[in-house]
């Protein structure tokens, strides 16, 4: 099977969120199943092509595409995802992708990615490579399903090609300014256009696939999503089990595993020392690693933090940045509780690993969470997640009180401060029972959230797309 995977970001080259993790991992996992994958993304000025072993594809010298009544030249650099057979093509257009930022608020933001999609099709044409599947991701590449069925329908290369659109986060849709919409056959919303024309639509967890068909979570597109319900799937993202492995993690103090969990305590002590917090064994150490945004629900924690700390032996270790009001809220909380709250504003990948390894529990109070990865990392590291029952959080965490024999964490059903506080209280109570807590740790560490598991589900979706008639 030939799959063309088009994305706006991909590790290890460029990352702003979970889309980059998926783009760097899923193609590799598919390749291990025998799928031939070409991955296409922009060459941002932050990507050092020679450091990643790319070479200039000279056959594209002087190439251009016509977009919105404008001829735009570009070049291409060629390489492979590390340690894989996945071919990578970087679209080099300084005008659009050398502005110092991955995403911008420029008036031509949508035009940048319309260009990317036309360039991706030109790359396939240049090599006369016929994809069975074109896999688009989020609004930045959501016009591809329509393009191959209309503007490029004349090209036999795409005669049997089917399209997949993955929605990683429905909140970002690519609204088209009027001046550009007139040049794009009236397209006003990129993601809506993709939902209408893709052969199949996939979200990053089964629960999120159901949620986005409702008014509450549908972001104004729930009607279209319900109308395509038969073609809508939810596949839980995988995680990188090599990078996130407590038995071999170079960032943590002491390696450990489900079979030999003793090192967890040493990492806990080291984490508290790093944040200048008391090393009391009776306090539940709760980690938080998050973008500071309303979506992530951290305002819920701030609303009850003083009360939780007054009532329960809990210590928080928080890493993140974002909304200035939330940042200030945590700074003030740190001043009030210097021995119960450790705080780092910013992001530090190595520290994120140490928090996962050193915390007893991990809090994710997101109002919505399409998939989420930190709850998977947490279970892998024997750190019990405390989560709001939404999206991928609901699909991965099993409540310990509701299911004592197979629970792996704690769930609260409503995104409200008191509901979250009650879940924290339940976690404190469970922590006091060492045997019960240790059993839940082992169950979480033995869960299989690998991409090898998820890639088989993706292959099944591709096959269904190829077998079905078009909508």
C-alpha positions in Angstrom: 0.0 0.0 0.0 1.2 3.5 -0.9 0.4 6.3 1.6 1.1 10.0 1.3 1.1 11.6 4.7 0.9 15.4 4.6 1.4 17.4 7.8 2.3 20.8 9.1 4.7 19.5 11.8 6.6 16.4 12.6 9.2 15.3 15.1 12.2 15.3 15.2 12.1 18.3 12.8 9.5 20.7 14.2 6.9 20.5 17.0 4.3 22.6 18.7 1.9 19.8 19.8 0.7 16.3 19.6 0.3 16.4 15.8 4.1 16.4 15.5 4.4 13.3 17.7 1.8 11.4 15.6 3.4 12.5 12.3 6.8 11.3 13.5 5.6 7.9 14.9 2.6 6.6 12.9 4.4 6.6 9.4 7.3 4.6 11.0 4.9 2.1 12.6 3.0 1.7 9.3 6.3 1.2 7.4 7.0 -1.7 9.7 3.8 -3.3 8.5 5.0 -3.0 4.9 3.3 0.2 4.0 5.3 2.5 1.6 5.0 6.0 3.1 6.0 9.4 1.7 5.7 12.2 4.3 5.5 15.8 3.1 5.8 18.9 5.3 7.1 22.5 5.1 10.8 23.4 5.4 10.6 25.9 8.2 13.7 28.1 8.8 14.1 26.3 12.2 14.8 23.0 10.5 18.5 22.3 9.9 18.5 20.1 6.8 22.1 19.0 6.8 21.9 18.0 10.5 19.1 15.6 9.6 20.8 14.2 6.5 18.6 15.9 3.9 19.7 16.4 0.3 18.5 18.9 -2.3 16.1 17.3 -4.8 17.5 18.9 -7.9 14.7 17.8 -10.1 12.5 20.5 -8.5 14.8 23.4 -9.4 12.6 26.0 -11.0 9.3 24.2 -10.1 6.3 26.3 -9.2 2.5 25.8 -8.5 -0.4 28.2 -9.2 -2.3 29.0 -6.1 -5.1 31.6 -5.8 -4.1 33.2 -9.2 -0.5 33.4 -8.2 2.5 31.4 -9.4 4.7 30.4 -6.4 8.1 28.8 -6.9 9.5 26.2 -4.5 12.3 23.7 -4.0 12.3 20.3 -2.2 14.7 18.6 0.2 14.7 14.8 0.5 15.5 12.4 3.4 14.1 9.8 5.7 12.7 9.7 9.2 15.4 8.4 11.5 16.0 4.7 11.5 13.1 4.0 9.1 12.2 3.6 5.4 9.8 6.5 5.5 10.7 9.0 2.8 10.4 12.7 3.9 10.0 15.6 1.5 10.5 19.2 2.8 8.7 21.9 0.8 11.1 24.8 0.6 9.4 28.2 0.1 11.1 31.0 2.1 8.2 33.4 1.5 5.8 31.2 3.4 7.9 29.1 5.8 11.0 31.2 6.7 9.2 33.7 9.0 10.6 32.5 12.3 7.3 30.9 13.5 5.5 27.7 12.6 2.0 29.2 12.8 1.3 32.9 12.4 -1.5 35.5 12.6 -0.6 36.8 9.1 -3.4 37.6 6.6 -1.9 34.9 4.4 -1.9 32.1 7.0 -4.4 30.0 5.1 -2.7 30.7 1.8 0.6 29.3 3.3 -1.0 25.9 3.7 -3.1 25.9 0.6 0.3 26.3 -1.2 1.7 23.4 0.8 -1.1 21.1 -0.4 -0.6 22.0 -4.1 3.1 21.5 -3.7 2.5 18.0 -2.1 0.5 17.0 -5.1 3.2 18.3 -7.5 5.8 16.2 -5.7 3.7 13.1 -6.3 3.2 14.0 -9.9 7.0 14.7 -10.4 7.7 11.1 -9.3 4.6 9.6 -11.0 3.8 8.0 -7.6 0.2 7.0 -7.2 -0.9 6.9 -3.6 -3.6 4.5 -2.5 -4.2 6.9 0.4 -3.6 10.6 0.9 -3.6 11.2 4.7 -4.4 14.8 5.6 -4.0 16.2 9.1 -6.0 19.0 10.6 -7.1 22.2 8.8 -3.6 22.9 7.4 -4.0 20.0 4.9 -7.8 19.4 4.9 -8.3 20.7 1.3 -6.4 17.7 -0.1 -9.5 15.4 -0.2 -11.3 17.9 -2.4 -8.3 18.8 -4.6 -7.7 15.3 -5.8 -11.4 14.8 -6.7 -11.8 18.2 -8.4 -8.9 20.3 -9.5 -6.6 17.3 -10.1 -9.3 14.8 -11.1 -7.8 14.8 -14.6 -4.6 13.1 -13.4 -4.8 9.3 -13.6 -2.3 9.1 -10.7 -5.2 9.9 -8.3 -7.9 7.8 -10.1 -8.1 5.2 -7.3 -6.7 7.3 -4.5 -8.8 7.6 -1.3 -8.4 10.3 1.3 -8.3 10.2 5.1 -8.6 13.3 7.3 -7.4 13.1 10.8 -8.9 15.7 13.2 -6.4 16.2 16.0 -8.2 19.2 17.5 -11.5 20.4 16.2 -11.1 23.9 17.8 -8.7 24.9 15.1 -10.4 25.1 11.7 -8.6 27.4 9.3 -11.2 30.1 8.6 -10.6 31.5 5.1 -10.6 35.3 4.7 -13.0 36.6 2.1 -10.4 37.8 -0.3 -8.9 34.3 -0.5 -12.2 32.4 -0.4 -13.2 34.0 -3.7 -10.1 32.4 -5.2 -10.7 29.0 -3.6 -14.1 28.2 -5.1 -15.9 29.8 -2.1 -14.2 27.7 0.6 -14.7 29.5 3.9 -13.6 26.9 6.4 -10.7 24.5 5.6 -11.6 21.8 8.2 -15.3 21.8 7.2 -14.3 21.3 3.6 -12.2 18.3 4.5 -15.0 16.8 6.6 -17.3 17.1 3.6 -15.0 15.6 1.0 -12.7 13.1 2.8 -13.5 9.4 2.2 -13.0 8.7 5.9 -12.5 10.9 8.9 -10.5 9.8 11.9 -10.1 11.4 15.3 -7.4 10.6 17.9 -9.6 8.7 20.4 -13.0 6.8 20.3 -14.6 9.0 22.9 -13.5 12.2 21.1 -15.1 10.8 17.9 -18.4 10.6 19.7 -18.0 14.0 21.5 -17.4 16.0 18.4 -20.8 14.9 17.0 -22.5 16.8 19.9 -23.3 20.5 20.1 -21.1 20.8 23.3 -17.9 19.7 21.6 -18.7 20.1 17.9 -17.3 23.6 17.6 -20.0 24.5 15.1 -19.2 21.5 12.8 -21.2 18.8 14.7 -23.9 18.8 12.0 -21.5 17.9 9.3 -19.8 15.3 11.5 -23.1 13.7 12.4 -23.9 13.5 8.7 -20.6 11.7 8.1 -21.0 9.5 11.2 -20.7 6.2 9.2 -17.4 7.3 7.9 -16.0 8.6 11.2 -13.6 6.5 13.3 -11.7 7.1 16.6 -8.3 5.6 16.9 -6.3 6.2 20.1 -2.9 7.7 19.5 0.1 5.5 20.5 3.1 6.7 22.5 6.8 6.3 21.9 7.7 3.5 24.2 11.4 3.9 23.6 11.6 7.6 24.6 9.2 7.1 27.5 10.6 4.0 29.2 11.5 4.2 32.9 13.8 1.2 32.5 16.1 3.1 30.1 15.2 6.8 30.5 18.5 8.8 30.5 16.8 11.8 32.1 15.7 10.2 35.4 17.8 9.4 38.5 17.2 5.7 38.8 15.8 3.3 36.2 12.9 1.0 37.2 10.2 -1.2 35.7 7.0 -3.0 36.5 9.1 -6.0 37.5 11.6 -4.0 39.6 9.7 -0.8 40.7 12.1 0.1 43.6 13.7 3.0 41.7 10.5 4.9 41.7 11.2 6.0 45.3 14.6 7.4 44.5 13.2 9.4 41.6 10.5 10.8 44.0 13.1 11.9 46.5 15.3 13.5 43.7 12.3 15.4 42.3 11.3 16.9 45.6 14.9 17.9 46.2 15.1 19.5 42.8 12.1 21.7 43.6 13.3 22.4 47.1 10.3 20.6 48.7 10.2 18.6 51.9 10.7 14.8 51.4 7.8 13.6 53.5 6.7 10.1 52.6 3.1 10.6 53.7 2.3 13.4 51.2 0.9 12.5 47.8 3.2 14.1 45.2 1.0 15.2 42.2 2.7 16.2 39.0 1.3 18.6 36.4 2.8 19.2 33.0 0.6 21.3 30.8 0.1 24.2 28.5 -1.6 26.9 30.6 -4.9 27.3 28.8 -8.6 27.1 29.6 -8.9 23.9 27.7 -6.4 22.2 30.1 -8.6 23.1 33.1 -5.8 24.4 35.3 -8.1 27.2 36.5 -10.1 24.3 38.2 -7.0 23.5 40.3 -6.3 27.1 41.2 -9.9 27.5 42.4 -9.5 24.8 45.0 -5.8 24.7 45.6 -5.8 26.4 49.0 -8.7 24.2 50.2 -7.0 21.0 49.0 -3.7 21.8 50.6 -5.5 22.7 53.9 -7.4 19.4 54.0 -5.1 16.8 52.5 -1.4 15.8 52.6 -0.7 16.7 48.9 2.4 18.3 47.3 2.1 19.7 43.7 4.9 19.9 41.2 3.9 22.0 38.2 5.6 22.6 34.9 4.1 24.7 32.1 3.5 28.1 30.5 0.9 29.9 28.5 -2.0 32.1 29.6 -0.5 35.0 31.6 -3.4 35.0 34.2 -2.8 31.3 34.9 0.9 31.8 35.1 0.4 34.6 37.7 -2.1 32.5 39.6 0.4 29.7 40.1 3.2 32.2 41.0 0.9 33.6 43.8 0.0 30.1 44.9 3.7 29.3 45.1 4.2 32.3 47.4 1.4 31.2 49.7 2.5 27.5 49.8 6.3 27.4 49.3 6.6 23.9 50.9 3.7 22.4 49.1 3.9 23.7 45.5 6.9 23.5 43.2 6.7 25.5 40.0 8.6 26.0 36.8 7.2 28.4 34.2 8.3 27.2 30.8 9.0 23.8 29.3 11.9 21.4 29.9 11.8 18.0 28.2 14.2 16.4 30.6 12.3 17.8 33.6 9.1 16.5 32.2 10.6 13.0 32.3 11.7 13.5 35.9 8.2 14.7 37.0 6.6 11.6 35.4 9.1 9.4 37.2 9.1 11.2 40.5 5.4 12.0 41.1 3.0 9.6 42.7 0.1 10.8 40.7 -0.5 13.0 37.6 -3.3 15.5 37.3 -5.0 16.3 33.9 -8.2 18.2 34.5 -8.7 19.1 30.8 -12.2 20.3 29.8 -11.6 18.4 26.5 -8.7 16.3 25.4 -8.8 14.7 21.9 -6.3 12.1 22.9 -3.7 13.2 25.5 -0.4 11.5 25.9 0.7 12.4 29.4 -1.8 10.1 31.0 -0.2 7.2 29.0 3.3 8.4 30.0 2.2 8.5 33.6 0.9 4.9 33.6 4.1 3.8 31.9 6.0 5.4 34.8 3.8 4.0 37.6 2.3 7.4 38.2 -1.5 7.1 38.6 -3.4 9.7 36.5 -6.2 11.8 37.9 -8.3 12.9 34.9 -11.5 14.4 33.7 -13.6 11.8 31.8 -13.2 13.3 28.3 -11.7 12.2 25.0 -8.7 10.0 25.2 -8.5 10.4 29.0 -11.8 8.5 29.3 -10.5 5.9 26.9 -7.3 5.1 28.7 -7.8 5.5 32.4 -9.8 3.1 34.6 -11.1 4.4 37.9 -9.6 2.5 40.8 -12.6 2.9 43.1 -15.1 1.9 40.5 -13.0 -1.0 39.3 -10.7 -2.2 42.2 -9.3 -5.2 40.3 -8.2 -3.4 37.1 -8.2 0.3 38.0 -5.2 2.5 36.9 -6.1 6.0 38.1 -9.0 8.3 39.2 -11.7 9.9 37.1 -14.0 12.8 37.7 -17.1 13.2 35.5 -17.7 17.0 35.5 -15.1 19.7 34.8 -15.8 21.5 38.0 -13.4 22.4 40.9 -15.2 20.4 43.6 -15.4 17.3 41.4 -11.7 17.5 40.8 -11.0 18.1 44.4 -13.0 15.0 45.3 -10.9 12.9 42.9 -7.7 14.2 44.6 -9.1 13.2 48.0 -9.9 9.7 46.7 -6.3 9.5 45.4 -4.9 10.5 48.8 -7.0 7.8 50.5 -5.8 5.1 48.1 -2.2 6.2 48.5 -2.4 5.3 52.2 -3.0 1.7 51.2 0.5 0.8 49.9 -0.4 -2.6 48.5 -3.5 -1.3 46.7 -1.5 1.6 45.2 1.4 -0.7 44.1 -1.0 -3.1 42.4 -2.5 -0.2 40.4 1.0 1.0 39.5 1.9 -2.4 38.1 -1.3 -2.6 36.0 -0.7 0.8 34.5 3.0 0.0 33.7 1.9 -3.1 31.9 -0.6 -1.4 29.6 0.3 -1.5 25.8 0.0 2.0 24.4 2.6 1.4 21.7 2.2 2.6 18.1 2.6 -1.0 16.9 -0.8 -1.6 18.4 -2.4 1.6 17.0 -0.9 1.2 13.5 -2.8 -2.0 12.8 -6.1 -0.1 13.5 -4.9 2.6 11.1 -4.2 0.0 8.4 -7.7 -1.4 8.8 -9.1 2.1 8.3 -7.1 2.5 5.1 -8.4 -0.8 3.8 -12.0 0.2 4.6 -11.5 3.5 2.7 -10.2 1.7 -0.4 -13.1 -0.7 -0.3 -15.9 1.8 0.0 -17.6 3.9 -2.6 -17.1 7.6 -2.3 -19.7 9.8 -0.5 
